[in-house]
Amino acid sequence: MPDVERTYLAKKGQGGISALYMIEQGPDWSSDRVLHSSGWAPTSAIWDWRVGERSDLDEITEKEAKWFAERAGLGQFVK
């Protein structure tokens, strides 16, 4: 998917990242996902963040997302 843009979001707590989210956007589509042990699963939680009703998610870099995923044994899911 050459024209896919990914934005990573994380829910951070005192112990570090507790949940990793991703927004994938193509030329005429968008997909919101959360990382589970089986890979990326669809989620509606990001919509609340987009409209400003949820402030507990922080945008993070792809490098930070990859680091967290690798520590959780899920590095293969963050490209």
N, C-alpha and C positions, 0 to 999 in steps of 0.2 A: 504494500500500500504506500506508494510514493508520496501522495498528497495528504497524508494523515498527520495531524498535529496532536500531540499528547500534552496534557497538563496534569501534573500530579498534585494531589492534596493529601494532607496527613492530619489525623487527629492526634495531638500530642498531649501527653500527661507527664507526671513527674518521672516516670520510668522510661520516657522517650516516646516513640511513635507506637500507638496502640491500634491504629487502623490506617490503611493506605487506600486511597481512591485515585481514579484516573478518569479524565474526560478525554475521549477521542473524538476528533472532529475531522470530517472529510469535506469535500466541496459542497455537498448538499445533505449532510447527515451529521448526527451527533449521538454519542453513546456514553452514558455514565456507568462506571463500574467500581466495584470494591474488590480488593484482593482477599481471596479465601485460600485454604490449603489445596483446593483443586484448580485454582487459577482465578481469572477475573470473572466476576458474576455481576449481572445487571443490578443497579440500585437506583432508588429515587431520592436518596438522602442528599445528593449534591444540589438538587433543585433548590432546596431551602437555603443553601449557601449562596447560590447565584442571586437569589432575590433578597438577600440580606437578612433572612430570618434565622440563620444559623451562623454563629461566629466562632465555633470551636474547631474549624478546619483552617489549616494554613497551607498556602501554596508552597511547594518545595521543588527543588531541582530534580532532574532525572537521576543525577548522581546520588542524591540523598535517598531517592526512592529505591534505586538499585542496592544501595548499602543496606537499607532496612530489609528489603526482600531477601538478600543473600543471608543476612543474620537469621532470618526466620526460615531458611531453607527453601525459599521460593524465588531465588534469583532468576530462574529460567523464565519467569513470567514478566520481568521488566527488561525491555529491550533497549 
